[in-house]
């Protein structure tokens, strides 16, 4: 007897043939042989002659036995075929069971591996969180201690606090802007720490040295060409600070704010690349060097005061320049390029001002400005409008070989000494309404204009073109 494990999902499960099926088959074979034998014997009994009847009876018996034997053989063959069929079914079933068990084991193995992987990831995440928390606690502790040092009444201790903050920022990029903000805030503080008593009881001033160290801390990490020490995306907020000999030469400044800052001594921003807005509104300078400065955003020096020489030679201003009401002692913008609008309205130059070979790709305006000494625009190029309305040139004004592609407005400008437009090119007729010049000087006016006497001291420009 064969036993098979039934699969509830299969409709062709193996079934065992009952024993009485075989018994019924044997009885059917005997019954069939008996019926055939009885029928043949009956036919033989109808024959005439004893010999013939005996022969027929023998043949009938032989035929009946043959039928029984044939039926039995057929049943045996059927059973053999069924055994073969059952064997094949059993083999297929075993293969199915084996495949199912193998698939089940694979699913169990995959599940086990998934559980192990998830557990490992969870452990790694917990480890990472623990490491992060430990790092943050350590950073917070270091930061707090460094700030405490920076608040000391001893200059040497404050220096130690600065260097501790710098090291912290160098090792932790996420803390750099915070550290820079703290250092900027320190520089914005009043000079309370000046006059610290030393060990001998004498009063000495060390605050400037601490401030210089803070300034150097900021600027030495703003050089993009030094990737090992560069702090990218750091913004300086130095509004209202007092900076001594501030030197940011070659630095990259992002949205730097110096509003109201007092920059004492020599300020150097030579070769600086300014991204975003560079704000110097109401700042005061001693000597200032901006040579080679490049900007991508607005450059604002409204109401700024430059007490010493200010140089912007070969600078490249990619954004707008606003210097409204700014006061310059001596200023040089030689070979400077201005890509956007430039505004010097009400600006004052108390000493020489040079824009030699400067290029203005957009509008230029210096309405109601004052040049107390020499004003030089030699070989300057104005590709758009140029406004000098109400501007007072109290020293010599030279526009020799300057090129004006757009409108030129000199309305009500005053030239107190010599004015020269020799070789200047004006593509459009200038507005010279009420332009006055000193009568006791020799002037060279733009082509198409002449001068008429107004009184003993002044002459007035007149457009003599038809």
C-alpha positions in Angstrom: 0.0 0.0 0.0 1.2 3.5 -0.9 0.8 6.5 1.3 1.1 10.1 0.0 1.2 13.4 1.8 -1.6 15.5 0.6 -1.0 19.0 -0.4 -4.1 21.2 0.3 -3.3 23.3 -2.7 -3.2 20.3 -5.2 -6.3 18.6 -6.6 -4.5 15.5 -7.9 -3.3 14.1 -4.5 -2.2 10.5 -4.4 -4.9 8.0 -3.4 -4.4 4.3 -2.2 -6.5 1.6 -4.0 -8.6 -0.4 -1.5 -7.8 -4.2 -1.3 -11.3 -5.2 -2.2 -10.8 -3.7 -5.7 -8.4 -6.6 -6.4 -10.9 -9.1 -4.9 -13.7 -7.8 -7.1 -11.4 -8.0 -10.1 -10.6 -11.6 -9.4 -14.2 -12.5 -8.9 -15.2 -10.7 -12.1 -12.6 -12.7 -14.0 -13.9 -16.0 -12.5 -17.5 -15.0 -13.1 -16.7 -14.1 -16.7 -14.8 -17.4 -17.2 -17.7 -19.3 -15.7 -20.3 -17.6 -17.9 -18.3 -18.2 -21.0 -17.7 -21.9 -19.9 -21.4 -22.4 -19.1 -22.4 -20.9 -22.4 -19.9 -23.0 -24.4 -20.9 -26.2 -22.6 -24.5 -25.5 -23.3 -23.7 -25.2 -26.9 -21.6 -28.4 -26.9 -24.5 -30.3 -25.3 -26.7 -29.5 -28.3 -24.3 -31.2 -30.7 -25.2 -34.7 -32.1 -22.8 -37.5 -31.6 -21.0 -38.5 -28.5 -17.6 -37.8 -29.8 -18.4 -34.4 -31.2 -20.1 -33.4 -27.9 -17.1 -34.6 -25.9 -14.7 -32.6 -28.2 -16.8 -29.5 -27.9 -17.0 -29.8 -24.2 -13.2 -30.0 -24.0 -12.8 -27.0 -26.3 -15.4 -25.1 -24.2 -13.5 -25.9 -21.0 -10.2 -24.8 -22.7 -11.8 -21.6 -24.0 -13.3 -20.8 -20.6 -10.0 -21.3 -18.9 -8.4 -19.2 -21.6 -10.9 -16.4 -21.0 -10.3 -16.6 -17.2 -6.5 -16.5 -17.8 -6.8 -13.7 -20.3 -9.0 -11.7 -17.9 -6.6 -12.3 -15.1 -3.7 -11.3 -17.3 -5.5 -8.1 -18.3 -6.1 -7.4 -14.6 -2.5 -8.1 -13.8 -1.4 -5.8 -16.6 -3.7 -3.1 -15.4 -2.3 -3.4 -11.9 1.2 -3.2 -13.2 0.4 -0.1 -15.2 -1.2 1.4 -12.1 1.9 0.6 -10.1 4.0 2.4 -12.8 1.6 5.3 -12.8 1.7 5.5 -9.0 5.5 5.3 -9.0 5.7 8.2 -11.4 3.1 10.1 -9.4 5.1 9.4 -6.3 8.3 10.6 -7.9 6.7 13.8 -9.2 5.1 14.3 -5.8 8.5 13.7 -4.1 10.1 16.2 -6.4 7.4 18.7 -5.7 7.8 18.2 -2.0 11.6 18.5 -2.3 11.2 21.7 -4.3 8.7 23.1 -1.9 10.9 22.3 1.1 13.9 23.8 -0.6 11.9 27.0 -1.4 10.7 27.0 2.2 14.2 26.7 3.5 15.4 29.5 1.2 12.6 31.7 2.5 13.6 30.9 6.0 17.2 31.6 5.2 16.3 34.9 3.5 14.2 35.9 6.4 16.9 35.0 8.8 19.4 37.0 6.8 17.0 39.9 6.6 16.5 39.8 10.4 20.2 39.7 10.9 20.8 42.6 8.5 18.0 44.7 10.1 19.4 43.9 13.5 22.9 44.9 12.4 21.6 48.1 10.8 19.8 48.9 14.0 22.9 48.3 16.0 24.9 50.4 13.7 22.3 53.2 13.8 22.3 53.0 17.6 26.1 53.1 17.6 26.1 56.1 15.2 23.6 57.9 17.3 25.6 57.2 20.4 28.8 58.4 18.6 27.0 61.5 17.4 25.7 62.3 20.8 29.1 61.8 22.3 30.7 64.0 19.7 28.1 66.7 20.1 28.6 66.6 23.9 32.3 66.8 23.4 32.0 69.6 20.9 29.6 71.5 23.2 31.9 71.1 26.1 34.9 72.3 24.2 32.9 75.2 22.8 31.7 76.2 26.2 35.1 76.1 27.7 36.6 78.1 24.8 34.0 80.8 25.1 34.6 80.9 28.8 38.3 81.5 28.0 37.4 84.2 25.6 35.5 86.0 28.3 38.4 86.2 30.6 39.9 89.5 31.8 43.4 88.3 30.9 44.6 88.9 27.3 46.6 85.7 27.3 43.6 83.6 28.3 41.5 85.2 25.6 44.1 84.3 23.1 43.9 80.7 24.3 40.2 80.8 23.9 40.5 82.1 20.3 43.0 79.3 19.4 40.7 76.7 21.0 37.8 77.9 19.0 39.8 77.8 15.8 40.9 74.2 16.4 37.3 73.3 17.2 36.1 74.8 13.9 38.9 73.2 11.9 38.1 69.7 13.2 34.3 70.2 13.0 33.0 71.7 9.8 29.5 72.0 11.1 30.7 74.4 13.8 32.6 76.8 11.6 29.9 79.4 11.0 29.1 79.3 14.8 32.7 79.9 15.7 33.1 82.7 13.1 29.9 84.3 14.5 31.4 84.2 18.0 34.7 85.7 16.9 32.8 88.4 15.0 30.7 89.1 18.1 33.9 89.4 20.1 35.3 91.9 17.7 32.0 93.9 17.8 32.3 94.2 21.6 33.6 97.5 23.1 37.2 97.6 24.2 36.4 96.7 27.8 39.4 94.6 28.2 42.0 97.3 27.5 44.1 98.3 30.4 44.5 94.8 32.0 46.9 94.9 34.9 50.0 92.7 34.4 51.7 90.7 37.2 53.7 93.8 38.2 50.5 95.9 38.6 51.4 98.1 35.6 48.6 98.9 33.1 49.3 97.7 29.6 47.1 97.5 26.5 46.8 94.0 25.0 43.4 94.2 23.5 44.6 95.3 20.0 46.9 92.2 19.9 43.9 90.0 20.8 41.8 91.7 18.1 44.6 91.3 15.5 44.7 87.6 16.4 40.9 87.3 16.0 41.2 89.1 12.6 43.9 86.7 11.4 41.9 83.7 12.6 39.0 84.8 10.3 41.1 85.7 7.3 43.5 82.8 7.2 40.6 80.4 6.7 39.0 82.3 3.8 41.6 81.5 1.1 39.9 79.2 -1.4 43.3 78.3 -2.9 44.3 76.7 0.4 41.8 73.8 0.6 43.3 72.3 3.8 42.5 75.3 5.8 39.6 76.9 3.8 36.2 77.3 5.4 33.7 77.5 2.6 30.3 79.2 2.9 31.4 81.2 5.9 29.9 84.7 6.3 31.4 87.6 8.1 29.3 89.9 10.1 31.7 92.6 11.2 29.2 95.5 11.4 30.2 98.0 14.0 33.5 96.5 14.7 36.9 98.1 15.3 39.5 96.5 13.1 43.2 97.3 13.2 45.2 96.9 10.0 42.7 94.4 8.7 44.2 92.3 5.9 41.9 90.0 3.9 44.1 90.0 0.8 43.2 87.0 -1.5 40.3 86.0 0.6 36.8 84.9 -0.6 34.1 86.9 1.2 30.5 85.8 1.0 27.9 88.4 1.9 30.4 90.2 4.1 29.0 93.0 6.2 31.2 95.8 7.5 28.4 98.3 8.1 29.6 101.1 10.5 33.0 99.4 11.0 36.0 101.4 12.0 39.0 100.2 10.0 42.0 101.7 11.6 45.5 101.8 10.0 45.9 100.1 6.6 43.0 98.0 5.3 44.0 95.5 2.6 41.3 93.7 0.5 43.6 93.3 -2.5 42.7 90.4 -4.7 39.6 89.7 -2.7 36.8 87.8 -4.4 33.4 88.9 -3.0 30.4 86.7 -3.6 27.1 88.1 -2.9 26.9 91.6 -1.3 29.9 93.4 0.1 28.6 96.1 2.5 30.8 98.9 3.8 28.0 101.4 4.5 29.1 104.1 7.0 32.5 102.4 7.5 35.5 104.6 8.2 38.9 103.8 6.8 42.5 105.0 7.1 44.5 103.8 4.1 42.5 101.3 2.0 43.7 99.0 -0.8 41.1 97.2 -2.9 43.4 96.6 -5.9 42.4 93.6 -8.0 39.1 93.2 -6.1 36.4 91.2 -7.9 32.8 91.2 -7.0 29.8 89.2 -8.2 27.2 91.1 -6.2 26.5 94.6 -5.0 29.3 96.7 -3.6 28.0 99.3 -1.2 30.0 102.1 0.4 27.3 104.6 1.0 28.2 107.2 3.6 31.6 105.6 4.0 34.6 107.8 4.9 38.1 107.1 3.4 40.5 109.2 5.4 43.6 108.1 3.6 44.5 106.9 0.2 42.0 104.4 -1.3 43.0 102.4 -4.4 40.7 100.2 -6.5 43.1 99.8 -9.4 42.3 96.9 -11.8 39.2 95.9 -9.8 36.4 94.1 -11.5 32.9 95.0 -10.2 30.4 92.4 -11.5 27.5 93.9 -9.6 26.2 97.4 -8.9 28.4 99.9 -7.1 26.8 102.4 -4.7 28.9 105.1 -3.1 26.3 107.7 -2.3 27.5 110.5 0.0 30.9 108.6 0.4 33.9 110.8 1.3 37.3 110.0 -0.3 40.6 111.7 0.5 42.6 110.3 -2.5 41.0 107.6 -4.7 42.3 105.7 -7.7 40.1 103.5 -10.0 42.7 103.1 -12.8 41.8 100.3 -15.2 38.8 99.4 -13.2 35.9 97.7 -14.9 32.3 98.3 -13.8 29.8 95.8 -15.3 26.7 97.3 -13.7 25.4 100.7 -12.7 27.8 102.9 -10.7 26.4 105.6 -8.4 28.6 108.3 -6.7 25.8 110.8 -6.1 26.8 113.5 -3.6 30.2 111.8 -3.1 33.1 114.0 -2.2 36.8 113.6 -3.2 38.9 115.9 -1.1 42.2 115.0 -2.9 43.0 113.5 -6.3 40.5 111.1 -7.9 41.6 109.1 -10.9 39.4 106.9 -13.2 42.1 106.6 -15.8 41.3 103.8 -18.4 38.3 102.8 -16.4 35.5 101.1 -18.3 31.8 101.6 -17.4 29.7 99.0 -19.2 26.5 100.4 -17.6 25.3 103.8 -16.3 27.6 106.1 -14.3 26.2 108.9 -12.1 28.0 111.4 -9.8 25.2 114.0 -9.5 26.0 116.8 -7.0 29.4 115.3 -6.4 32.4 117.3 -5.4 36.0 116.9 -6.7 38.1 119.2 -4.4 41.3 118.5 -6.2 42.4 116.7 -9.5 39.7 114.7 -11.2 41.0 112.4 -14.0 38.9 110.4 -16.4 41.6 110.1 -19.1 40.9 107.4 -21.6 37.8 106.2 -19.6 35.1 104.5 -21.6 31.4 105.1 -20.9 29.3 102.6 -22.8 26.0 103.8 -21.3 24.8 107.1 -19.7 27.1 109.3 -17.8 25.7 111.9 -15.4 27.7 114.7 -13.9 24.8 117.1 -13.1 25.4 119.7 -10.4 28.9 118.3 -9.9 31.6 120.7 -8.7 35.1 120.3 -10.1 37.2 122.4 -7.8 40.5 121.1 -9.2 41.7 120.3 -12.7 39.3 118.0 -14.6 40.7 115.9 -17.4 38.5 113.8 -19.8 41.1 113.6 -22.4 40.6 110.7 -24.9 37.5 109.5 -23.0 34.8 107.8 -25.0 31.1 108.4 -24.4 28.9 105.9 -26.2 25.6 107.0 -24.5 24.0 110.1 -23.2 26.2 112.6 -21.4 24.7 115.1 -18.9 26.9 117.9 -17.5 23.9 120.1 -16.6 24.9 122.8 -14.1 28.3 121.3 -13.5 31.0 123.8 -12.4 34.7 123.7 -13.4 36.6 125.9 -11.0 40.0 125.4 -12.6 41.1 123.9 -15.9 38.9 121.5 -17.8 40.1 119.4 -20.8 38.1 117.2 -23.1 40.9 117.0 -25.7 40.5 113.9 -27.9 37.2 113.0 -26.1 34.6 111.3 -28.3 30.9 111.8 -27.7 28.6 109.7 -29.9 25.6 111.8 -28.8 25.1 115.5 -28.2 25.9 116.2 -24.5 23.6 118.1 -22.2 25.6 121.2 -21.2 22.7 123.2 -19.7 24.1 125.9 -17.5 27.6 124.4 -17.3 30.0 127.0 -15.9 33.7 127.2 -15.9 36.3 129.6 -14.4 36.9 132.5 -16.8 40.6 132.8 -15.9 41.5 129.3 -17.0 42.3 127.7 -20.4 39.8 125.0 -21.2 39.3 122.4 -24.0 35.7 121.7 -24.5 34.0 118.8 -26.4 33.6 119.2 -30.1 30.5 121.1 -31.0 30.5 123.3 -27.9 31.9 126.7 -27.2 32.0 129.1 -24.3 30.4 132.5 -23.7 31.3 134.9 -20.9 28.8 135.1 -18.1 30.6 137.6 -15.9 34.1 138.4 -14.9 34.6 135.1 -13.1 32.6 132.6 -15.1 32.0 131.4 -18.6 29.0 129.3 -19.8 29.1 126.4 -22.3 27.0 126.8 -25.4 26.1 124.1 -27.9 27.1 125.6 -31.3 25.9 122.7 -33.4 22.9 123.4 -35.6 
